[in-house]
């Protein structure tokens, strides 16, 4: 029996097949997956094969509140008599799911309107957001950076969500959605609670890059940390430059207008993610003095420089 067993879940997505992890010696499961019967059956089978049957699970650790990671946490904990653990910033979005979902939908709609997203697109996005089959309320134990659960350390790595956590166990780093092998995690639209999500995200990837060579992601298989960080940084440098050009070409633009310049026509979840990406990059450029934020309804940005400066360091 090895100390860590990966359990692939689901048929895949743009991010890649979900990865749950079992630590049989500690009775720990990390990111048990989405709340579907297919995933539940795959998880149970995978846990049996890993030498950690459901009845022996003691702790369920969840990297962040998105349902493809957290959706089975409460069901698994209930079946096992186990405890669900999350970082304190994300814990309420699972532990108080029904009330937190209502707050999230209101917050998302208001934020998208401030970004300049048209009302019909906002309304359609909220209408299409179906509740997940999880408990309205469940006891979730909230943790801070550095907390230990059965030998697993919480590492607060915000950016993709406000309370995103990575985990470290005997030198193995579990990344959640911090870094992925085939996809760049969304920053900005994936959690509208955050003020400067790109700054948080870049600091988070630097934090793990300083200490780890490899990591186990929430989708797919092992990631080379240095290579992934370099790729993600190049992606965000390119996107920031394009966001600046979208604003400069228009003279002044909302995040939504910049997003349409970057991504074309968008609707549904793509409107939220696209507008959020543009908003995150413009917010960061405003902090660096490259663009000027003009508060209003909606928010607009205007260039402060004639040209995009070379060598911009987006990290605070």
C-alpha positions in Angstrom: 0.0 0.0 0.0 1.4 3.4 -1.0 0.9 6.5 1.1 -1.1 8.3 -1.6 -3.6 6.9 -4.1 -5.1 9.0 -6.9 -8.7 8.1 -7.8 -9.8 9.4 -11.3 -13.4 10.5 -11.4 -15.7 11.4 -14.2 -15.4 11.4 -18.0 -13.4 14.6 -18.1 -13.8 18.3 -18.8 -11.7 21.1 -20.3 -9.7 21.0 -17.1 -9.2 17.2 -17.3 -10.6 14.2 -15.4 -11.2 15.0 -11.7 -8.6 13.6 -9.3 -9.5 12.6 -5.8 -6.8 11.4 -3.5 -6.8 8.9 -0.7 -4.3 8.7 2.2 -5.1 5.3 3.5 -2.7 5.5 6.5 -4.5 8.6 7.8 -8.1 7.9 6.8 -8.1 11.0 4.6 -9.8 11.7 1.3 -9.0 14.9 -0.7 -11.5 16.5 -3.1 -14.1 13.6 -3.5 -15.7 15.1 -6.6 -19.0 16.1 -8.1 -22.4 15.2 -6.6 -23.5 12.6 -9.1 -24.3 8.9 -8.7 -21.7 8.0 -11.4 -19.0 9.8 -9.4 -20.1 8.4 -6.1 -19.9 4.9 -7.4 -16.4 5.5 -8.9 -15.3 7.1 -5.7 -16.4 4.1 -3.6 -14.8 1.7 -6.0 -11.6 3.7 -6.0 -11.5 3.9 -2.2 -11.9 0.2 -1.9 -9.0 -0.4 -4.3 -6.9 2.1 -2.4 -7.4 0.2 0.8 -9.5 2.9 2.4 -13.2 1.8 2.2 -15.8 4.4 3.0 -16.4 3.1 6.5 -12.7 3.8 7.4 -12.6 7.4 6.1 -12.2 9.9 9.0 -11.4 13.2 7.3 -12.6 14.7 4.0 -10.5 17.7 2.9 -11.8 20.0 0.2 -9.5 22.4 -1.7 -12.3 24.9 -2.6 -16.1 25.3 -2.8 -16.6 24.5 -6.5 -19.0 21.5 -6.7 -16.7 19.4 -9.0 -14.4 19.2 -5.9 -16.8 19.6 -2.9 -20.0 18.0 -4.2 -19.6 14.6 -2.6 -17.8 15.8 0.6 -20.9 15.9 2.8 -22.3 12.6 1.4 -19.0 10.8 2.0 -18.6 12.3 5.5 -22.2 11.3 6.4 -21.7 7.7 5.1 -18.4 7.4 6.9 -19.1 9.3 10.1 -16.2 11.6 9.1 -15.5 15.3 9.3 -15.4 17.8 6.4 -12.5 20.3 6.5 -12.1 23.5 4.4 -10.3 26.8 4.6 -12.4 29.3 6.6 -13.0 31.6 3.6 -14.6 28.8 1.5 -16.2 26.7 4.3 -19.5 28.6 4.4 -20.2 28.1 0.7 -20.4 24.3 1.4 -21.5 24.3 5.1 -24.2 26.9 4.5 -24.9 25.9 1.0 -28.5 27.0 0.4 -28.1 30.5 2.0 -24.6 31.0 0.6 -25.8 30.1 -2.9 -28.5 32.8 -2.7 -25.9 35.3 -1.6 -23.5 34.2 -4.3 -26.1 34.5 -7.1 -27.0 38.0 -5.9 -23.3 39.0 -5.6 -22.5 37.5 -9.0 -25.3 39.4 -10.7 -24.4 42.7 -9.0 -20.7 42.3 -9.8 -21.4 41.4 -13.5 -23.6 44.5 -13.8 -20.8 46.6 -12.4 -18.5 45.1 -15.0 -20.8 46.2 -17.7 -22.4 42.9 -18.5 -25.9 43.5 -20.0 -28.9 42.7 -17.8 -30.2 40.0 -20.1 -26.9 38.1 -20.0 -26.8 38.5 -16.2 -30.4 37.3 -15.8 -29.7 34.3 -18.1 -26.6 33.4 -16.1 -28.5 33.4 -12.8 -31.4 31.5 -14.2 -29.1 28.8 -15.6 -27.4 28.3 -12.2 -29.1 25.1 -10.9 -28.7 24.1 -7.3 -26.5 21.1 -6.6 -27.9 18.0 -4.9 -26.0 18.7 -1.6 -27.4 19.4 1.9 -28.7 22.9 2.6 -26.5 22.9 5.7 -23.7 20.7 6.9 -21.1 20.9 9.7 -17.8 21.9 8.0 -14.8 22.5 10.1 -13.1 25.8 9.1 -9.3 26.1 9.1 -6.5 28.6 8.7 -3.2 28.5 6.8 -0.9 26.1 8.6 -3.5 24.0 10.3 -2.9 20.3 10.5 -5.5 17.5 10.0 -4.2 14.0 10.4 -0.7 15.0 9.3 -2.0 17.1 6.3 -1.1 20.8 6.4 -3.4 23.5 5.0 -1.7 26.0 2.7 -3.9 29.0 1.8 -3.5 29.6 -1.9 -6.2 32.1 -2.9 -6.9 33.3 -6.4 -9.1 30.8 -8.1 -11.4 31.2 -5.0 -10.9 33.3 -1.9 -10.5 30.2 0.3 -8.7 27.9 -2.0 -6.3 25.6 -0.1 -3.6 23.4 -1.2 -2.5 20.5 1.1 0.9 19.0 2.0 1.4 15.5 3.3 4.8 14.0 3.8 6.3 16.2 1.1 3.5 15.6 -1.4 1.7 18.8 -2.5 -2.0 18.6 -3.5 -2.8 21.5 -5.7 -6.6 21.5 -6.1 -7.2 24.0 -9.0 -4.1 26.1 -8.3 -2.2 24.7 -11.2 -3.5 22.2 -13.8 -1.7 20.2 -16.5 -3.8 21.1 -19.5 -5.8 24.3 -18.5 -5.2 27.7 -17.0 -7.5 28.1 -13.9 -10.0 30.9 -14.2 -9.2 34.0 -12.1 -11.8 36.6 -11.5 -15.0 35.0 -12.6 -14.6 31.8 -10.5 -15.2 33.7 -7.3 -16.6 37.2 -7.4 -15.9 37.9 -3.7 -12.3 38.9 -4.3 -10.9 42.4 -4.7 -7.7 41.7 -6.6 -7.8 38.0 -7.5 -4.9 38.1 -9.9 -2.6 39.5 -7.3 -3.6 36.8 -4.9 -3.3 34.1 -7.5 0.2 35.1 -8.6 1.4 35.2 -5.0 -0.1 31.8 -4.4 1.7 30.2 -7.3 5.0 31.8 -6.3 4.5 30.4 -2.8 4.3 26.8 -4.0 7.0 27.3 -6.7 9.5 28.3 -4.0 9.1 25.0 -2.1 8.0 22.3 -4.5 9.1 20.7 -7.7 6.0 18.6 -8.4 2.3 18.7 -7.3 -0.8 16.6 -7.6 -3.6 18.6 -9.3 -7.4 18.4 -8.8 -7.7 17.4 -12.5 -5.3 15.1 -14.3 -2.0 13.9 -13.1 1.3 15.2 -11.7 2.3 18.8 -12.6 5.9 20.1 -13.0 5.5 23.2 -10.8 8.2 25.3 -12.3 7.1 24.7 -15.9 3.4 25.2 -15.0 4.1 28.5 -13.2 6.2 29.8 -16.1 3.4 28.9 -18.5 0.7 30.5 -16.3 2.8 33.7 -15.9 3.3 34.0 -19.7 -0.5 33.5 -20.1 -1.3 36.3 -17.7 1.3 38.6 -19.1 -0.2 38.1 -22.6 -3.7 38.6 -21.4 -2.9 41.7 -19.4 -1.3 43.3 -22.5 -4.3 42.4 -24.6 -6.7 43.8 -22.0 -4.7 47.1 -22.0 -4.9 47.2 -25.8 -8.6 46.7 -25.7 -9.0 49.7 -23.4 -6.5 51.8 -25.3 -8.2 51.1 -28.6 -11.5 52.2 -27.3 -10.2 55.1 -25.2 -12.3 53.8 -22.3 -13.9 50.4 -21.7 -15.8 48.4 -19.2 -14.4 44.9 -18.3 -17.3 43.4 -20.3 -16.3 45.4 -23.4 -12.6 44.4 -22.9 -13.7 40.8 -22.5 -15.7 40.8 -25.7 -12.6 42.2 -27.5 -10.5 39.3 -25.9 -13.0 36.4 -26.3 -15.7 37.4 -28.7 -19.4 36.7 -27.9 -20.1 35.0 -24.6 -23.0 33.8 -22.6 -23.8 31.6 -19.6 -20.8 30.6 -17.5 -18.4 31.8 -20.2 -19.8 35.4 -19.8 -19.0 35.2 -16.1 -15.5 33.7 -16.6 -14.6 36.0 -19.5 -15.8 39.2 -17.8 -14.1 38.1 -14.6 -10.7 37.5 -16.4 -10.8 40.9 -18.0 -11.8 42.6 -14.8 -9.0 40.8 -12.8 -6.4 41.9 -15.3 -7.6 45.5 -15.5 -7.8 45.7 -11.7 -4.2 44.6 -11.5 -3.1 47.0 -14.2 -4.9 49.8 -12.3 -2.9 48.9 -9.2 0.3 49.2 -11.2 -0.7 52.6 -12.7 -0.9 51.3 -16.3 -4.7 52.0 -16.5 -7.0 54.3 -14.6 -10.1 52.9 -12.9 -13.1 55.2 -13.3 -15.7 54.1 -10.7 -19.3 54.4 -11.7 -22.1 52.1 -12.9 -20.6 50.4 -14.7 -16.9 50.6 -13.9 -14.7 51.8 -16.7 -11.0 51.8 -17.3 -8.9 54.2 -19.4 -5.2 54.0 -20.4 -2.7 56.1 -18.4 0.1 55.4 -20.7 0.5 55.7 -24.5 1.9 52.2 -24.9 1.9 49.0 -22.8 5.2 49.0 -20.9 7.6 46.2 -21.5 8.6 44.0 -18.6 5.5 44.6 -16.5 5.6 42.6 -13.3 2.0 41.8 -12.4 2.9 40.4 -9.0 2.5 42.9 -6.1 
